[in-house]
Each structure stands twice: as structure tokens, then as C-alpha cells.
């Protein structure tokens, strides 16, 4: 092991001390009873660890090729993380999908639940919830005093989430968690105390957001050029021309919608519109499943089949990575996400769905491609293969390195790949994939447009408000016109874009860069190019920014 790998492994140990909930999330044992320090001092300690590690890394020369990749990846990722801390965003950003509060709540989704020790850890974290949120209040108030505060609409939306999580007639997250666990005697009492304390603290935090912070929140949700440029580079791991990317979004959405109209004609007859095809698919009883548990079981069966059929043909999937669990979250905000296995694979990778309140019927044609995105060959294959590369990747690369453009770009690329491999020959399933791709293209346009308040091109192919300046209201109108998601799910998506600038385009722009990297590899290797080998070699590099990825691939 070289010096860079030693430094990286030491960083993981120090990071886990500062990020107990993060340690649980990535499967590092020994921290399940602790919570993060969300005070200003806690965030300062995070920044200091980054700064010290970057300085140490700068003066070490790689000893071999894999360390060269590791150094480039670490300098790029840690450098951008530090830039976010130094700008104040890492500590003060609050959105409907990402905040200190969300990190505290979501860790319970992946914590072990069997046995007294596991239940005691959950009870300890629940009882620590009030203190952690008190620290976080201090951080947010200090940031607000310095002019670092999120948009008022985001703060109010998170307050609404607090209401849902704590309402006994709605999610009742903490109370339901305590009820599901097997405990008795003093442990059961401690668990109930913790659930009540966490519920009250979360309810109070919602009141704080609504009454104290929101009145000071930014009126305008647009991030502006400076903030957006940093956010884009952070989420992509690459510098892109934002104006070119914005205009490309219109071209890509137009291309996808032309393909959708062609598939719609196959589904509903010549001349049929996309909406007519969607209506025909939704009216087909064979394409609808009632009940979220039955839908989860359908997703599990599809995931299992994909793993079985792709293994040994297009990918070599090692035994620990052949298990993926499809799960329903105990919340209802409409999010779909993946959590990776623990380091030893004792906790498997899981695909999660927070089913919106009131939804009880599910269209399979919309979600076939979602299973491939979250599972195999998407996130689960990508993350699991990285975890299994202990022979060539250090612990930071295997556990902590994540770049949205690389990860989400790969998962969207995986959807398209399944089409190329013949898994979406059913016209309905293919329309579902194209509709998902169209959403990702639309949000390239909307995210960049809204946050930079750009002019809508006068010659845009959709005739949409030519020459007007983007606003959140126009963003919503555009999304409603170009996607077919349920309104409550799309509403959450739209709020997410407004509160998390730069992340939404990372899917489609990331896929674009993955496709460019594949084309570059084909040109370099000519007749020696092999698709299976390309995928294996690229994924074996682990997660890294997309600019470092292209540099690393060029050396293979």
C-alpha cells in the first residue's frame, strides 16, 4: 500500500469520527449510537479535515497507476467539498431533499434493527435527536446572520415535511419506527422516550423553520451564476459550458419527444399523441398493480431477473452483489433512491421508494426503467463493484467517493444500455424509458434556466414563451407540459430542483459525458474495443468526477 492509499484510509477513519450517521450509511461499524455534530464548530472541523488532507495529498507522488487515479479523484472531490464549506453552503443549505435534518432522519432507514444492541443504538440516536437539532438551529441562525440562508419557499416546504413526519395520522415516522422494533422492559421504555423526544424535536424544528428562519429566507430561489457554477462543477465533477449545455437540453428534449411520438403510434395507432398512448397504457389492467406492497414485489422480481440474465453475459456480477432488496420507506415524500451495501455486505444494497400519500395504483410501464436505473446495471452494480475492488481501490474510493454526474450519469446510461441490449422491446416499457429520459432533459433546461434566470430561446422547438425570462412558475409550467409524472411526485421534483441547484442536470449531462467517453474509447481502440471490457474497466476505477474519469480512461 502506497502513501496515498494510507492517507486515504486514514481520512476515512477521521471522517467517520466526525460523521457517525454517514459512517452508518456506508456501513462502517462502531458509530450506530452516535449523531453528527451539527454545530458551527462541527462543520468547521469537517472543513479542517478536508483542508489538512488536501495539503498532505498535494506533496505525495503516486507510486503506481491506481494511486494516480486515487490522487486525481481525491483532489477533485475534496477540493470541491472544501470550496462548498468555505462558501458556507455545506452548513446552511436547506432543501426538501438535503439538509442536516434529512441526514439525521434518513439514517434510520439503513440501521440494523435485529437484537437488543441494534435497538439500543436506535434508541440512543432518537434520544440524541433534540440536541443535534439544537446544534443545527445554531448553525442556521449563525449563517442567516451572515446572509447565508436558503429560499423561504424551501424552508417552508421542509417545515411541511416535519409536519408529515410527526403527525400520528400521516407518516408518524419516529413513533412507527419504535412500534416496529422488538424491545421490552427498560429498553422498550428508552425507545419510546427517544421516539417521543425525536418527534417533539422535529415538530419544534418545523416551527422554528416556519416562524424564525423563513421570514429571513431569500425571496428569490434562483442561485445566480457564481453559486450555480460551483454547484454544477461539484455535482458533475466536470466543468461544462452552461450556455451550451442549456441549449443542448432543448435539442435533446426535442429528439426524445420525436422518438416518443413514434413509439406512441405503435401503441395507440398512427397519428396517436403521446398522451393518447399513455392513456392506453394506463387503461391496460395488465400494466397496473394495486397496492404498494404488491408493487414492491413486482420490482423485486424484475430486479432479480435482470441480475440473473445480465450476469455472465454483459457483466460479471460477483456473488455478494447479486442481492438487491426493493423496499418501501416509512415516509411519503415521493422520492426514489438507492442505498449501498455495508462494507462487508451484511447489509445488502437497497432500492427505496417513498410512495406519495394517497397513491395506491402503480403503472409498471413507467417503472421498468427505474428498476434498471436503481438496480442492475445501474446504481447497485456500480456501487457494489466498487466496494468489491479492495485489491485496487483504497477505502475512501470504495466507501466515500461519490459524484452525482458519475453515479447518476451511469444509471441513466444504464437505462439506455438496456434498450440497446434489447430489454425494452415492449413499446410501453420503451415509452417509459423515453419519458424518464425526457424528464431528465427537461430539467437540464429548467434547472439552468431558472437558477441563471436565462432568456428562453426565441426559436425554441416547443414555442414555449419565446424570449421570456425563466421563473419558478414557468419552470413548473414547462415540466407539466413535457412530463407525465403524477402531479404530487412532480411537485416534489420541482421543489427539489429549486432547492438543490446543479444536481438535477447531473443525470442527463452525466449520461452525455459517459457516452462521449465510450465513443472516445471506441476511437482509441478501434477493432479492439469491447463493450463488456469497457464497462468493467470503467467501473473498476470506482466513483470519481467526470473530468478525472475521462483522464483515467484515456490511460487504459
N, C-alpha and C positions, 0 to 999 in steps of 0.2 A: 504494500500500500504506500503510495507516494504522499508527499506533504499536503497536496491539495485535497486528496481524499481524507486525510487525517483532519485537516481543518474543517472540511465539510461535515464530517461525523461529529466533531466537537461542537460545531454550530447547532446541530440537531439537538444535542443534549442540553445546551444552554437555552435554545429556543423553547424546548418542552417545559423547562422550569418557568419560563415567562408566559407560556401559553398552555395551561393544563387542559382546557377544553379542546384546543387544537390537537394536543397530544392524543386525547381520546379519539378524536375524529380520524386521525391517521393510524390509530391502533398501537400507540406507544403505551405500554403498561406503566402503572405506578402513579398515575395522576388523576384517576377517576373520581376522587373525593374532593378535588380542589377546583376553584374557579380562577379565572384570569383577574389580574389587577387592572381594572378599567379606569383608574385614576390618571390624572395628568402625569404623575410620576411613573406609573406603569407603562404608559405609552412612550415616555422619554427613555425608559430602559430598553424598550423594543428598538427604538431608533439607535441607541448607543451600541447595541449588539450588532446591528447592521453595519454601522459606520466602522466599528472595530474589525469586523470580519472582512469588509471590503479592503480596508487598509492592509490587513495581513495578506490577503489574497493577491493584491497588486504586486507584491515583491517576490512571489513564488513562481518559479518556472515549471511548467508541466514536465513530468518525467516520461510520459508516453501519450499516445493519441487519445485515449479515453479521458485522461486528465485535461488535455487541451479542450475537449468538448465541455468537461465539467467546469473549467475555469471560465470559459466564454459564457456558459449558461448562468453561472453564479453571479458574475459581474453584471450581466444584463438584468437579471431578475432582482437581485438585491439592490442594485443601483436605483432601479425604478421604485422599488418599495421604499427606499430611503427618501427619494425625492417626494413621494406622497406623504411621508411622515413630516419632512421638513416644511412642506407646503401647508401642513395642518389638516389635510383631507383624511388621512388614515384614522385620526382620532375623532373627528367631528362629523363625518358624513353619516347621515341617517336616511335610509330609504326603505321602501316596502319589502326589500329583499336582503338588505345588507346593513348591519349595524352591530354595535356591541350587544344590544338586546337580542338580536336574532341569533348571534353566535351562542349566547347563553342558553336560549331555548332549544335550538336545533341539536345541541349535543346530546340531549336526552333521547333523540331518535336512534342513536347508534350505541348507546351504553349497554353493556351486558345487564341482563335482568334476572338471571337464574342464580339462586343461592343467597345466603344471608349477606355475604361480603358485597355482592353486586347491589343488593337492595340498600345496604348501609351506605354505599358510595352515592347512590341516587339521593338518599335522604340527606346526606351531608351537603350535596350540591344544592338541593332545594332549600335547605336551611341557610345556605350562604347567599342565596339569591338577593335578599334585601340589601346586604352590604355591597354586593357587586353593583347593583343598580344605583345605590347611593354614590359610589365612586364615579359611575358613568355620568350621573347628573352633574357632578362637579366638573368633569371634563367638558361636557357640552356647554355648561354655563360659562366656563372659562373661555372656551372657543367663541361663544357668542359675544363675549365681551371684547374679543379681538377682531370681530367681524367675520368669523368663520362659523357659519350656520347654514343649515340646509333650507330648502324652499319650504314655505309654510304649508303648501299642499302635501308635501311628503310627511312632514311632522304630524299633520292631522290624520293622514292615512295610516301611519304607524299607530297612532292613538286608537284608531278604529280596530286595528289588529289586536291591540291589547284588550279591547272590549270583547272581541270574539274569543280570544284565548282564555279569558277569565269568566265568561258568562256560563253559569250552570246549564242553561238551555241551549248553548251553542257548542263550541269546542271543549270548554271546561278542561283545558289541556292538563294542568297540574293535578287537579282532582281526579281526572280519569286515569292519569298515569299511576297515582297512588292506589287506586282501586284495582288496577290490573295486576299489581305486584303481589307476590305471595310473601306475607310477613305476619308475625304475631308478637304479642307481648310488647316489650319496650321498643323493639324495632318498629313495629306497626305504629305505635304512638309517635315515634320520632318521624316516621314517614308522613303521617297525617299532619303533624306540626309543620314539617317542611313544605308540604303541598299547600297548606293554608297560608304560610308565610310567603311563598313564591307567588301565589295567586294575588294576595293583597299587595305585594311589592309591584307586580306587573300592572295591576289596576291603578295603583298610585302613580306609576311611571306614565301610564297613559294620560292621567290627569295633569301631570307635570308637563308633558308634551303639549297638551291642548291649552292649558291655562298660562304656563310660564314661557315656554320656548316658542310655540307657534306665533304668538303676537310679535316676536322679534325675528321670525323667519323671513327669508328672502321672498319678495313679491314675485320676482321673475325666476322661472325654473331653468331658463337657458344657462348653460355652463359658461359660455364665452370661449373665445379662441384659445387663450392661454391654458385654461384649465382643461379644455377638451383635448388639446394636443397632447398633454401629458397623459390623460386618461386613455386616449387611443393607443399611444405607444405602450402603455402599461398592459392593456388588455390584449394587444396584438403581439407584443414582443417584436414589433417592426415599425419602422417609420413609413407612412404612406402619404401620398398627396391627397389631402382631404377633399379638395375640389374635384380632382379626377375620380376619386372613389365615389363621391356623391353622384356625379353624372353617370358613372358606370352602373350605379344602383338602378337608375331609370332604364338603362339598356337591358340589364339583366332581368328586371321585373317584366319588361315588355316581352323578352324572349320566352320567359317561363309562362306568361299568360297565353301566348300564342300556342305553346305546347299543350296547355290545359284545355284550350278550346278544341284542339284536335282530338284529345282523349275524350272530351265531353261528347263529341259527335259519335264516337264508338259506343259510349254508354247509353246515350239518350236519343240517338238518331241524328242524321245530317242536319246541320244548322242549329243544333241544340246549344244553348248557352251553358256556361259553367254552372250557373245557379240551377238550371234545369237538371243537369247531371247530378249535382249534389242532392237535389230533391228526390231524384230517382233512387240514388244510393241510400238515402236516409229512410226511404219508404220500404226498402227491401228488408223483410224480417230476418233474413239470413245474415245481414250485416249489422244487426243491432243486438246488444246484450243488456239485459235488465239486471240491475244490482251491481254495486261496486265490487263486492267480493267475487262474483262470477266474472266480472271483467278482469279483475286481478288474476284469476285463474287462467283466463284466456291469454293474457300477456305472458304468464309464466310458461304456458305450453308453447307459445310461439318462440319465446326466448330459448327454451330447451332445444327446440327443433333446429333453430339457427346454429346453435353451438355444435350440435351433433353433425349437421350437414357441412358446415364450413371447416370443421376440424379435419386435418389431414388432406384437404383438397386445396383450398385457397389460403388457409392459415394453419399453422401448427399450434394448437392450443394445449398448453400443459395441464395436467390433471387438476392442480389447485384452482386454475382459472375456469374450469368447466362448470362451476356452480355460480349461479346468479339468482338471487331472490327478488321477486317482484312484490312490493309492499305498498300498503296504503298508510299515509301519515295520519296522525290524530288531529291534524289541523285542516283547514278548508279554504286556503287562500288561492288554490288553483295552480300552484307550482308543480313542476315535474323535474326531478333531479336524480343524480346518481351519487352514491357514497361508496368509496372504495373498500376493499378488504382491509383487515388489520394486517400488520406486518407478517404475522405467522399464519395468516389465512384462517384463523379460528373463527373470525367473523367474516362471512363472505361479502362479496360485492352486492350492493342492493340498488334496485331502481325504485324510486319513491314517487307516489302521486298524491298530492293534497287535493282531493276531489272537492270542487266547489259546493257550497251549501245548496241543497235542493236538486242537484244533478243525480239522476238515478238510471239514466239510459245512456248507453255508450255506443258510438259508431266505430266498428272495427276498421273500416276502410281508412279512417283518419289516422289510426294509431299504429298500423303495421310498421310504418317507417320510424315511429317514435321508439318502438322496441329495439329496432336495429341501431338507432342513434344512442340510446342509453345503454344498451347491452352489447351484443356482438354482431358486427365487428366494430362497434362504436366505443363508448367510454370504458365498458368493462374489459374488453380485450386490451385496449390501450393502457389502462391503469394497471391491470393485472400483469401484463407482460413486463411493464416497468418494474413492478415490485419483485418479480422473479429474476431480475438480472443482477443479483448480488455479486456475481463474478466480474461485472464490468461497470456497474454504476454504484456510486457511493450512496450513503444513507440519505443525504439531502436530496439527491436526484430521485431516489426511489420513493421518498415519503413526503417531501415538502415542495418540490418544484412543481408549479402548475402555472401554465399560461393559457388564458382563455382562448386566444387565437389558435394556439396549437391544439388544445383539447377539444374545444367546440368546433374548430375548423375540421379536425379529423372526424369528429362524429357526424358532421354534415356531409363531409366527403364519403363517409361510410354509407350514408343513405344512398347517395348517387352510385356508389360502387355496387350496392345490392341490386340496383336497377341494371347496371352494366353486366352483372353476373347472372341475370335472368330471374331474380327473385320477386320482381314487381311486374310480371307479365299480366296479372289481373288488372284490367283498366281502372277499377275502383281503387285498388291499392296504389297504383301509379299516380292517380289523381291526388290521392292523399299525400304522397311524397312531393309532388309538384306544388301542391298548396302550401305545404310546410316550407318548401324552398322559397316560394313567393313571399311568404310572411317574412323570412329572413332577409330577402332582397328589399322588401318594403321598409323594413326597419333600418337598413343602411341609409335609405333616403330620409326617413323620418328622424332618426336619431341625429345624424349630422345636420340635417336641415333645421330641426327645432333648436338644437343647442348652439348652433352658429347663427341662427336666425337668417338663413340664406334666402335669396330670391328663388322662387320656384321657376324653373326654366320656362321661357315663353313658348318654346317649341316642344314641351314635354309630350310624350306619346299618348298621354291619357287625357289631355286637355284639362288638367286639374289646376284651377286657379292660376293661370299663367301670369307671371310677373309679381304675384303676391309674396309677402314675406311669411315664412313658416311661423306658426304659433302652436302651442299645445292643442288648441281646438282644431286647427287644420290637420295636425298630426292624427288626431282621433278620427276625423272625417276620412282621411286617406286610408288609414288602417281598416276602417269599416268597409270601405269600398273595394279593398283589394285582398281581404282575407275572409275566411268563413268559419272562424272560431266562435264558440258561444260567447255572448256579449260579456258575461261576468269574467270569463277567462281572459278575453282580450282586454278588458278594462284593467285587470291586474298587470298584463303585459305592458300596456301603455304607461301606467304609473311607474312600472319598473324602469322603463327607458328614461323617463324624465328624472328619476332619482339616481340613476346609475350610469351617467354619461360615458359613452365609449364602449360599453360592454356589448350591447345588442348587435352592433355591426361585426363583432369579432367572429361570429359564426360564418357568415357568408364571405367576409373578407378573408377569414382564415381558410375556408374551403378554396377560395380563389388562389391563395398562395400555395396550398398543398397541391392543387392541380398544376400550378406553374412549376413547382419543384419536381413533380412527376414528369412533366414534359422536358424539363432540363436534364433529368436523369436519362430519359429516352435518347435525347440528343447526344449526351456524353457516351453512352454505352452502345448505341446503335443496335445491331442484331443481337448483342449480348444482354440486352435489357430483359429482365424477367419480373413480372408484376409481383409475384409472391415474394421474391427476394427483396424487391424494393420496399414492400410493406414491412417485412421482417427487419431489414436493416434500419429503416426509418424509425420504427417503434422501439428498436433496441437502443436508440440514442436517449430514450427517456423523454420526459416533457421538457421543453425549452422554448425560448422565444423564437418567433418565426424567422427573424434575421439570422440568429445563430444556427437554426435548423438548416437553412439553405447553405450556410458556410460548411457545416459538418457533412451534409450530404455530398457536397462538391468534392470532399476528400475521400469519399468511399469509392 
